[in-house]
Amino acid sequence: MTNGVEPDGREGAPPPPLEQGDLATSAEEAKCVVEEDLPDEGNAHVDEPPEYGTNPATSGDHVPPPDFPADGAYAEPVDPFFYVHAHEHARVTIHYSPDLPERDQLALKGVFEEDPAAVLMFPDPNIEGDVAMSSWSALMNCRGFEGRATLDAVRNFRDEFRGAYNPEQVPLSF
């Protein structure tokens, strides 16, 4: 279900091999800030979006089922009201600035394509840097795009937080 959001049909660039497999180290090398154990802002199914306490949103009340986007890469922004519900179902999201050069967008898309299960990826004009990752109560913000270091940090965040929070016991297949 895409909720009317256009899928990103571009083919990603083949990613380089993982060089740094530790999230803290790769995030530091990429000049990214990782925040874990952020406050849980609730998880009620509501009809109106709340104000979220983080950017990108990491938790909070959200759209009722079944209206949350399917795993996938999207060519348009996804509203937090929808992707927070995906977080509740143990998904992680890759956000990138629409101003990020296309070669860097396609590098991120290549990382997405190598292991897309339980991952959403989309442009997000509201992030404060070039790349961000979010999951339930965890966040990584990268002010710039530092090539391989950023790609390693994205992979490591994905692998550490995908599946980490799943109160509705929605099955994930990796």
Solvent accessible surface area in square Angstrom, and as a share of the most:
residue,aa,sasa,rsa
1,M,111,0.49
2,T,49,0.28
3,N,54,0.28
4,G,75,0.72
5,V,23,0.13
6,E,99,0.44
7,P,73,0.46
8,D,12,0.06
9,G,81,0.78
10,R,73,0.27
11,E,145,0.65
12,G,9,0.08
13,A,40,0.31
14,P,126,0.80
15,P,39,0.24
16,P,38,0.24
17,P,100,0.63
18,L,86,0.43
19,E,125,0.56
20,Q,48,0.21
21,G,55,0.53
22,D,69,0.36
23,L,14,0.07
24,A,74,0.58
25,T,53,0.31
26,S,0,0.00
27,A,4,0.03
28,E,139,0.62
29,E,92,0.41
30,A,0,0.00
31,K,134,0.57
32,C,11,0.07
33,V,97,0.56
34,V,41,0.24
35,E,70,0.31
36,E,91,0.41
37,D,133,0.69
38,L,29,0.14
39,P,101,0.63
40,D,84,0.43
41,E,61,0.27
42,G,29,0.28
43,N,59,0.30
44,A,51,0.40
45,H,75,0.33
46,V,44,0.25
47,D,118,0.61
48,E,132,0.59
49,P,73,0.46
50,P,49,0.31
51,E,168,0.75
52,Y,44,0.17
53,G,64,0.61
54,T,30,0.18
55,N,55,0.28
56,P,2,0.01
57,A,3,0.02
58,T,0,0.00
59,S,0,0.00
60,G,1,0.01
61,D,38,0.20
62,H,0,0.00
63,V,10,0.06
64,P,43,0.27
65,P,73,0.46
66,P,93,0.58
67,D,55,0.29
68,F,38,0.16
69,P,2,0.01
70,A,42,0.33
71,D,53,0.28
72,G,16,0.16
73,A,10,0.08
74,Y,6,0.02
75,A,50,0.39
76,E,75,0.33
77,P,69,0.43
78,V,8,0.05
79,D,73,0.38
80,P,43,0.27
81,F,15,0.06
82,F,54,0.22
83,Y,2,0.01
84,V,0,0.00
85,H,0,0.00
86,A,0,0.00
87,H,1,0.00
88,E,2,0.01
89,H,12,0.05
90,A,2,0.02
91,R,32,0.12
92,V,0,0.00
93,T,0,0.00
94,I,1,0.00
95,H,0,0.00
96,Y,5,0.02
97,S,13,0.09
98,P,65,0.41
99,D,133,0.69
100,L,5,0.03
101,P,61,0.38
102,E,95,0.43
103,R,174,0.64
104,D,18,0.09
105,Q,19,0.08
106,L,41,0.20
107,A,18,0.14
108,L,0,0.00
109,K,9,0.04
110,G,3,0.03
111,V,0,0.00
112,F,15,0.06
113,E,70,0.32
114,E,79,0.35
115,D,43,0.22
116,P,60,0.38
117,A,25,0.20
118,A,4,0.03
119,V,0,0.00
120,L,0,0.00
121,M,1,0.00
122,F,0,0.00
123,P,11,0.07
124,D,11,0.06
125,P,81,0.51
126,N,102,0.53
127,I,15,0.08
128,E,114,0.51
129,G,14,0.14
130,D,40,0.21
131,V,1,0.01
132,A,0,0.00
133,M,0,0.00
134,S,0,0.00
135,S,4,0.03
136,W,17,0.06
137,S,18,0.12
138,A,2,0.01
139,L,6,0.03
140,M,0,0.00
141,N,39,0.20
142,C,0,0.00
143,R,162,0.59
144,G,19,0.19
145,F,38,0.16
146,E,72,0.32
147,G,29,0.28
148,R,93,0.34
149,A,19,0.15
150,T,0,0.00
151,L,7,0.04
152,D,3,0.01
153,A,0,0.00
154,V,0,0.00
155,R,12,0.04
156,N,11,0.06
157,F,0,0.00
158,R,13,0.05
159,D,81,0.42
160,E,89,0.40
161,F,24,0.10
162,R,27,0.10
163,G,32,0.31
164,A,73,0.56
165,Y,63,0.24
166,N,34,0.17
167,P,60,0.38
168,E,69,0.31
169,Q,141,0.63
170,V,37,0.22
171,P,120,0.76
172,L,43,0.21
173,S,98,0.64
174,F,138,0.58
